[in-house]
Amino acid sequence: MSQNFFEPRTPVRRPRPPGPALGLPPGLVPGLEPAAREGKAAGPSGGGGPSGPGEPPRPGGPDEPSWLRIYWNTLRSFVRRHLGLRPKAPAAPGEQAARRHRGRALAVTVLVLAVVSAAAVVVLRDRGGSGTGTEGSDRPTAAVDPKASASGSSSGSSSASVSPSTPPPIRDAVATWVAGHIGPTHVVACDVAVCAALVSHGFPAGSTLTVTSSPQQLLGADVAVVTGPLRAMAGDALRDLTGPQPLAVFGGDEGDGAGAGDEAGDGPGSGSGTDAAADAQRAEVLPIAHAGRTAYERVAAADRAERRFSGAALAANQRITFQGGTRALLTSGHVDLRVCALLAVLSSGHTLTVASFDAPAPGAGADVPRGGVAISRVDGAPATGSGPQAAALRALVDAQQPPYRPLRTAARTGGAGTPAVLTVLYDQPAPDGLVSANSPS
């Protein structure tokens, strides 16, 4: 009959001699005398073990295995016989030392990784918290708090200086002017905050160029809104990349006619005689000199001479009536060549009355031409309204092709003592190449 290896072997039962129960002291059971009286030596456990030579061992003696030992031996025999496993030999002293060394190295590695991870979390948390400005994403990268930088910005032309961002009122003013006077076909370079303001005022986002790292980025635009952060980043390179006559200036000393003395080559950002804080917060709208300042000034001089020549010829046109000081502006070369060309085309088939040319932008350079005209009458009739003369005039203006197509044409109602007029406005700056090859130099 096969034996189940998971059942313990039944030990051989031997007849128990009469005597006291195991664990009871002698004399506790009546009628039984201690073994000492019979001349027998008690076992080590008070009744276990042989009492003499040749006697069988008593139950509970040292020769009888315990139940736990029986179970363990049975299980070990089954594993060795059926699973082919052998007990692991004890490691040599050298191997035990290597195991202890590897354990210590592993513990040290885990501790170092934990410390490095904790330090990385602290650094990332501090870096993420210190990057938020007082105005959120609207603040440019180079901008700092105005109170903190006003005392430390002593050099306005240094490229390493940090300038505060343009105040929101000035930013809104320059954005409003650019959206109304710079055509959407022109690309405007600006800092982060001004570009965002331009988009919020309706200027196309695709026509903005955010300058962040290098002044050479200005060459990808037609116009630059030069503010404190951009001026601090570009430094002296700004002079060679922009024209000397600003199209408009907002903030700072805008009322001083910033471009009036620039024919001597002072250029933007010179800061002579101006307060450093006001210069840092001033916003200038400047044309880009793609071929450099020298080439730009040469083309501008030729354009100025052509405006004077064309204006003088147009002022002598008997089919145009000039009111106020419009004739003097023509002859001095302060009217855009596109306006002169449009008036010449309109007067070829109609009689006109020119009420005014548009006013210059705040802080504009003295040599920046007027890019708009107001016509009050055509063929003796009002230039606005539903009359046939007004309709014919409007249709002729709308039929112009680039670069002579106006940026905006609108009817403006009159007031007390002022007639209603048809306003025609061209975008700024005036394009190059309108000067004929045989114009006077």
C-alpha positions in Angstrom: 0.0 0.0 0.0 1.4 3.4 -1.0 2.1 5.9 1.6 0.9 9.5 1.4 3.9 11.7 1.9 1.8 14.6 3.3 0.6 12.4 6.2 3.0 12.1 9.1 4.3 8.7 10.0 2.6 7.2 13.0 5.2 6.7 15.7 5.5 3.3 17.3 3.4 3.2 20.4 5.0 1.6 23.4 3.2 0.4 26.5 3.2 3.2 29.1 4.3 1.9 32.5 2.2 2.8 35.4 3.3 6.0 37.0 2.2 9.6 37.5 1.0 11.7 34.5 3.7 13.8 32.7 4.2 17.2 34.3 2.7 16.2 37.7 5.0 16.3 40.6 5.5 13.0 42.5 3.1 12.4 45.4 0.3 14.4 43.9 -1.7 11.2 43.0 -2.7 9.1 46.0 -1.3 5.5 46.1 1.7 6.3 44.1 5.1 6.7 45.7 7.9 8.7 44.2 10.3 6.7 42.1 13.1 7.6 44.5 11.6 5.3 47.1 11.8 2.3 44.7 15.5 3.0 44.1 14.9 4.2 40.5 16.4 7.4 39.2 13.9 9.8 37.6 14.5 11.0 34.1 15.5 14.5 33.3 11.8 15.6 32.8 10.5 13.9 35.9 9.5 10.5 34.4 10.9 10.5 30.9 13.9 8.5 29.6 15.2 5.1 30.6 15.5 4.3 34.2 18.1 1.6 33.7 20.1 -0.2 31.2 18.1 -2.3 28.7 14.8 -0.6 29.4 12.9 1.0 26.4 12.8 4.8 26.4 9.7 6.3 27.9 7.4 8.6 26.0 8.6 12.2 25.8 12.2 11.2 26.1 15.0 12.5 24.0 15.0 9.6 21.6 11.4 10.3 20.3 11.1 13.0 17.6 8.5 15.8 17.9 5.5 16.2 15.6 7.0 19.4 14.0 10.2 17.5 13.2 8.2 14.7 11.6 6.2 17.1 9.4 9.3 18.9 8.3 11.3 15.7 7.4 8.3 14.4 5.4 7.9 17.6 3.4 11.7 17.9 2.7 11.8 14.3 1.5 8.9 14.9 -0.9 10.5 18.0 -2.3 13.9 16.4 -2.8 12.3 13.3 -4.4 9.7 14.8 -6.8 11.0 18.4 -7.5 14.7 17.7 -7.7 15.6 20.5 -5.4 18.5 20.4 -3.0 19.1 22.6 0.0 21.2 25.7 -0.7 24.8 25.3 0.4 25.9 27.8 2.9 27.8 30.8 1.4 31.5 31.0 1.8 32.8 33.9 4.1 34.0 35.9 1.1 30.7 35.6 -0.7 28.8 36.7 2.4 31.0 39.8 2.6 30.3 40.5 -1.1 26.5 40.2 -0.5 26.7 42.6 2.4 28.7 45.1 0.2 26.1 44.9 -2.6 23.3 45.5 -0.1 25.0 48.5 1.3 25.7 49.9 -2.2 22.0 49.4 -3.2 20.8 51.2 -0.1 23.2 54.1 -0.7 22.0 54.4 -4.4 18.3 54.4 -3.4 19.1 57.2 -0.8 20.9 59.3 -3.4 18.2 59.0 -5.9 15.6 60.0 -3.3 17.6 63.1 -2.4 18.1 64.1 -6.1 14.4 63.7 -6.9 13.4 65.9 -3.9 15.9 68.6 -5.0 14.6 68.6 -8.6 11.0 69.0 -7.4 12.0 72.0 -5.2 13.9 73.6 -8.1 11.1 73.1 -10.6 8.5 74.5 -8.2 10.6 77.6 -7.5 11.3 78.2 -11.2 7.6 77.9 -12.1 6.6 80.3 -9.4 9.2 83.0 -10.3 8.2 83.3 -14.0 4.9 85.0 -13.6 4.9 88.7 -14.1 2.6 91.3 -12.7 0.7 91.4 -16.0 0.7 87.7 -16.9 1.4 86.8 -20.5 0.9 90.4 -21.6 4.3 91.3 -20.1 7.4 91.0 -22.4 10.2 88.8 -21.5 12.7 91.6 -21.0 10.3 93.6 -18.9 10.6 94.1 -15.1 8.8 96.0 -12.6 9.0 99.8 -13.4 9.7 100.7 -9.7 12.6 98.3 -9.6 14.2 99.3 -12.9 13.7 103.0 -12.8 16.6 103.6 -10.5 18.9 101.2 -12.3 18.4 102.2 -15.9 21.0 105.0 -16.3 22.0 104.1 -19.9 19.1 104.1 -22.3 21.2 103.0 -25.3 22.9 100.0 -23.7 21.7 96.6 -25.1 22.3 95.0 -21.7 19.9 97.3 -19.9 16.4 96.1 -18.9 13.5 98.5 -19.4 10.0 98.4 -18.0 7.1 97.6 -20.3 5.1 100.4 -22.0 2.2 101.7 -19.8 -1.2 100.4 -20.9 -2.5 103.9 -21.8 0.4 104.5 -24.2 0.2 101.0 -25.5 -3.5 101.4 -26.3 -2.8 104.8 -28.0 -0.1 103.5 -30.3 -2.2 100.4 -31.1 -5.2 102.5 -32.0 -3.1 104.7 -34.3 -1.3 101.8 -36.0 -4.6 100.0 -36.6 -6.0 103.1 -38.3 -3.0 104.3 -40.3 -0.7 101.3 -41.0 -2.1 99.1 -43.7 -2.7 95.4 -43.2 -0.2 94.7 -46.0 2.6 96.1 -43.9 4.3 94.0 -41.3 4.7 95.7 -37.9 7.5 94.6 -35.6 6.9 95.1 -31.8 7.5 93.6 -28.4 5.1 91.0 -26.9 2.8 93.4 -25.1 2.4 95.9 -28.0 1.8 93.1 -30.6 -0.9 91.7 -28.3 -2.4 95.2 -28.1 -2.3 95.6 -31.9 -4.3 92.4 -32.3 -6.8 93.4 -29.7 -7.4 96.7 -31.6 -8.2 94.9 -34.9 -4.8 94.8 -36.6 -4.2 91.4 -38.3 -2.1 89.0 -36.2 -0.4 87.7 -39.4 0.9 91.2 -40.0 2.7 91.4 -36.6 6.3 90.3 -35.9 7.3 89.8 -32.3 10.9 90.8 -31.7 12.3 88.7 -28.9 16.0 87.9 -29.3 17.8 89.9 -32.0 17.5 93.4 -33.6 18.0 91.8 -37.0 14.4 90.5 -36.7 13.4 94.1 -37.6 14.4 93.5 -41.2 11.5 91.2 -41.6 9.0 94.1 -41.1 8.1 97.4 -42.7 7.4 99.4 -39.5 8.6 99.0 -36.0 6.9 100.1 -32.8 10.0 100.9 -30.7 9.3 100.7 -27.0 11.4 100.4 -23.9 12.0 96.6 -24.0 12.8 96.6 -27.7 15.0 99.7 -27.4 17.0 98.1 -24.5 17.4 94.9 -26.5 18.5 96.5 -29.8 20.7 99.2 -28.4 22.8 101.1 -30.8 21.9 98.8 -33.7 18.5 100.3 -33.8 19.8 103.5 -35.5 21.0 101.6 -38.6 17.9 99.6 -38.9 15.2 102.3 -38.8 14.6 105.6 -40.5 15.3 108.9 -38.8 11.8 110.4 -39.1 9.2 108.7 -36.7 5.7 108.3 -38.2 4.3 108.9 -34.7 5.4 109.1 -31.1 3.4 108.3 -28.0 4.5 109.0 -24.4 7.7 110.6 -23.2 8.4 113.9 -25.1 6.0 113.3 -28.0 5.1 117.0 -28.1 8.6 118.1 -28.8 8.6 117.0 -32.5 10.9 114.1 -32.1 11.7 113.9 -35.7 12.4 117.6 -36.3 16.1 117.5 -35.5 16.8 114.0 -36.8 18.0 115.1 -40.1 21.4 115.5 -38.4 21.4 111.8 -37.8 20.5 111.7 -34.1 18.1 108.8 -34.6 15.8 107.1 -32.1 16.9 106.2 -28.7 19.6 108.9 -28.4 18.0 110.1 -25.2 19.9 113.5 -25.3 18.2 115.9 -23.0 15.4 113.5 -22.1 14.6 111.8 -18.8 15.7 108.2 -18.8 12.3 106.9 -17.4 10.3 108.8 -20.0 12.6 107.6 -22.7 12.1 104.0 -21.6 8.3 104.3 -21.7 8.1 106.2 -25.0 6.7 104.4 -28.0 7.9 105.4 -31.5 6.5 104.2 -34.8 9.5 104.1 -37.2 9.9 102.9 -40.8 12.5 100.1 -41.4 15.6 101.0 -43.3 16.1 97.7 -45.1 19.2 98.9 -47.0 20.6 100.8 -44.1 20.3 104.3 -42.8 22.4 105.9 -45.5 20.5 104.4 -48.4 17.2 105.2 -46.7 18.1 108.9 -46.3 19.2 109.1 -50.0 15.8 107.7 -51.2 13.9 110.0 -48.7 15.7 113.0 -50.1 14.8 112.1 -53.7 11.2 111.5 -52.6 11.1 114.9 -50.8 12.3 116.6 -54.0 9.7 114.9 -56.1 6.9 115.9 -53.7 7.9 119.5 -54.0 8.0 119.3 -57.8 4.6 117.5 -58.0 3.0 119.7 -55.4 4.0 122.9 -57.2 2.6 121.6 -60.4 -0.6 120.6 -58.8 -1.0 123.9 -57.0 -1.2 125.6 -60.4 -4.0 123.4 -61.6 -7.0 125.6 -62.3 -9.5 122.8 -61.9 -8.7 122.5 -58.2 -9.6 125.0 -55.5 -7.4 124.9 -52.4 -8.7 126.3 -49.1 -6.8 127.4 -46.1 -3.2 126.5 -46.1 -3.5 123.5 -48.4 -1.6 125.2 -51.2 1.4 126.0 -49.0 1.6 122.4 -47.9 1.7 121.2 -51.5 4.4 123.5 -52.6 6.6 122.7 -49.6 6.5 119.0 -50.3 4.5 117.9 -47.3 1.8 116.0 -49.2 2.1 112.3 -50.0 2.9 111.6 -53.7 -0.1 109.2 -53.8 -2.4 112.1 -52.8 -0.9 114.3 -55.5 -1.4 111.6 -58.1 -5.0 111.0 -57.0 -5.9 114.7 -57.2 -4.3 114.9 -60.7 -6.5 112.0 -61.9 -9.7 113.3 -60.3 -9.2 116.8 -61.7 -8.8 115.5 -65.2 -12.5 115.0 -65.5 -14.0 117.0 -62.6 -13.5 120.2 -60.7 -12.6 119.8 -57.1 -12.4 121.7 -53.8 -9.8 120.6 -51.4 -10.8 121.5 -47.8 -7.7 120.2 -46.0 -5.0 117.6 -45.7 -5.0 115.3 -42.7 -3.2 116.5 -39.6 0.2 115.0 -38.7 0.4 112.2 -36.1 1.5 113.1 -32.6 5.3 113.4 -32.5 5.7 112.7 -36.3 8.9 113.8 -38.0 8.8 117.1 -39.8 9.5 115.5 -43.1 6.7 112.9 -42.9 4.2 113.7 -45.6 0.4 114.1 -45.1 -1.2 111.0 -46.3 -4.9 112.1 -46.4 -7.1 114.7 -48.2 -10.6 116.0 -47.6 -12.7 117.0 -50.6 -15.7 119.1 -50.0 -17.1 119.7 -53.5 -17.0 118.1 -56.9 -18.3 119.8 -60.0 -20.0 122.4 -57.8 -22.0 119.9 -55.8 -21.3 118.4 -52.4 -18.7 115.6 -52.4 -20.9 113.5 -50.1 -24.5 112.3 -50.3 -26.5 110.5 -53.0 -26.0 113.0 -55.8 -24.6 111.9 -59.1 -21.5 114.0 -58.8 -20.7 112.5 -55.4 -21.3 109.0 -56.7 -19.1 109.5 -59.7 -16.3 110.9 -57.4 -16.6 107.9 -55.0 -16.6 105.4 -57.9 -13.4 106.9 -59.4 -11.6 106.9 -56.0 -12.6 103.2 -55.4 -11.4 102.2 -58.9 -7.7 103.1 -58.1 -5.2 100.2 -58.1 -2.3 99.6 -55.7 -0.2 101.4 -54.7 -2.7 104.3 -55.4 -5.7 102.5 -53.8 -6.5 104.3 -50.5 -6.5 102.6 -47.2 -9.8 104.1 -46.2 -12.5 106.3 -47.9 -15.3 107.7 -45.8 -17.9 110.5 -45.7 -17.6 112.9 -42.8 -20.5 115.0 -41.9 -20.1 118.8 -41.4 -20.7 121.0 -38.4 -21.2 124.6 -37.7 -19.4 126.4 -40.5 -17.7 123.3 -41.8 -19.0 121.4 -44.8 -19.4 117.7 -45.2 -16.3 116.1 -46.9 -15.2 113.0 -48.5 -12.0 111.8 -46.7 -9.4 109.7 -48.5 -6.6 108.2 -46.4 -3.4 106.4 -47.5 -1.5 104.0 -45.4 1.9 104.8 -43.8 4.7 104.7 -44.7 4.6 105.7 -48.3 6.0 102.9 -50.5 9.4 103.3 -52.2 9.7 103.4 -56.0 7.1 106.1 -56.6 10.0 108.5 -57.5 10.4 108.6 -61.3 13.9 108.0 -62.7 14.0 111.5 -64.3 12.9 113.4 -61.1 15.2 116.2 -59.9 17.7 115.2 -57.3 
